[in-house]
């Protein structure tokens, strides 16, 4: 069963889009004729060196010394990209002198006045921050960490850090002290930038106690820089204005292609977060390709995508500057004072590309909102979604709102590669309920348990050839054992992402959830995303989480569904029956839950992912503190209902 086509690429692709211009450039400059996206993708993975060299040349990437070849080693892990090249990601981010008057940043905050920066103003502040960091002794390889919200100071400090060849990492101030320490302590930072508090909705959240604890537990810290935000101040710290007091030359340390740029952290819900190191060159070339050819960002374009500084989408947002597009930095709760707020901000800031989370889009649909009718959203050419599966109803809602001219780009990638793996573009059709296909240069497939390529059935999402943006390493993993265990444990030499995916015969695909949370009842395997698309479509249900407790004896096991009811609805036997009937009719009789439990909230990480595996482990008897860090949760109290339920099961003697 495949979804209907909702959008097709325009006839004037070569004149109106970057991917079309690239295909025309390949024809005239490389003699490479590609009549369709499918042909382009096939060439991009059949000739990795030719493809990535073309991306380098098409986007005119600059290097202080040239590369010797594109791909010196093809092994995974351990691929060696662009040896000999010396470059700097930050140099490409701040534009050139001729870009000085072009708008770079529009900042909107619930705790501060609006702010706008041109590329010229951004360059000047980066030069000052760079000089300030140098006065603090920061140089190549040093770690600079930030406990900051999504505000311009964070961007400026990041670019300045990267310009020096130092290494960046950040946590959002919503994180508790323990979660921050678990991340930052691994990389032994020299400098911490922090706020004393931040704005959330209509209140101020004081973080001075957390900052004090973080400082105390990071023994390598030599300097703390206080970024003013609200009334709370940090004692014994360099002020932001003091850091930027003196200007200096805007220079960029030439570094190797794989020199560490930043460290991104896994969610850390089930143990110490993985410290994933990404390199200058990998992020530079991948984000040019993904944001340029995928999202059609270019000079005059503008990207608005709400993200905290804890999610890889912050890094993707920042990289829009590589294309001389401007970015909208949103700080606060994107759904306050109501769900229309993001759309009102879009009307005000006029993005050409807007990114939203699937749960947000579905919440707007559920609330009956008509954003494109009630706001002027005519600037938006592409509406992007990522972070979790988008049901078919979300696609239909998007096109009901925006009409046939807008392209809906649904994608999936991850912190691990800091980009998309499968996605859409202006060169691919949009199919209802499906991701359009693989990203260029990503040799992605679905594998069965024996490592066979499968189409039309669920399989493990794998990547069979290297990508430049795969991690350089995990911090503190000199032998690479943790790195190999994370991605190469199942299929040697093949990257396993940890998601279930189903490809159609036409090349589109559906991500159905994490493979470690798959529901397998009597041999009928189902991703949790498919389960939620049924349950959460019911008007009585606003959120859900499902776990399958397998039977070691080979039986069906126990399927437990937790639901959050919408305002005005009671959880009762008729509602149980409606849920069961919907799952039976739309999925299979084997996926009717054995138990349905009402809870106050579903536990999620700060980036919105449901805690399926940690909840399962708690129900199996694990200590909550060993499987889920409360500091890493959006609502720590949401876990309490599950802990209480597990304890009640244990007292009653229910088998684990």
Beta strands, then each sheet from edge to edge (+ up, - down):
strand 1: 5-7
strand 2: 71-73
strand 3: 80-81
strand 4: 86-87
strand 5: 103-109
strand 6: 115-118
strand 7: 143-147
strand 8: 167-171
strand 9: 191-194
strand 10: 197-200
strand 11: 203-206
strand 12: 223-226
strand 13: 238-239
strand 14: 255-256
strand 15: 260-265
strand 16: 275-279
strand 17: 302-305
strand 18: 326-331
strand 19: 353-356
strand 20: 382-385
strand 21: 407-410
strand 22: 412-414
strand 23: 419-423
strand 24: 430-431
strand 25: 437-438
strand 26: 444-447
strand 27: 459-463
strand 28: 473-474
strand 29: 495-503
strand 30: 509-514
strand 31: 519-521
strand 32: 524-526
strand 33: 541-549
strand 34: 558-565
strand 35: 595-598
sheet 1: 1+ 24-
sheet 2: 2+ 3-
sheet 3: 4+ 14-
sheet 4: 6+ 5- 18- 17- 19- 20- 21-
sheet 5: 8+ 7+ 9+ 12+ 13+
sheet 6: 10+ 11-
sheet 7: 15+ 16- 28+
sheet 8: 22+ 23- 25+
sheet 9: 26+ 27- 29+ 30-
sheet 10: 31+ 32-
sheet 11: 33+ 34- 35-
end
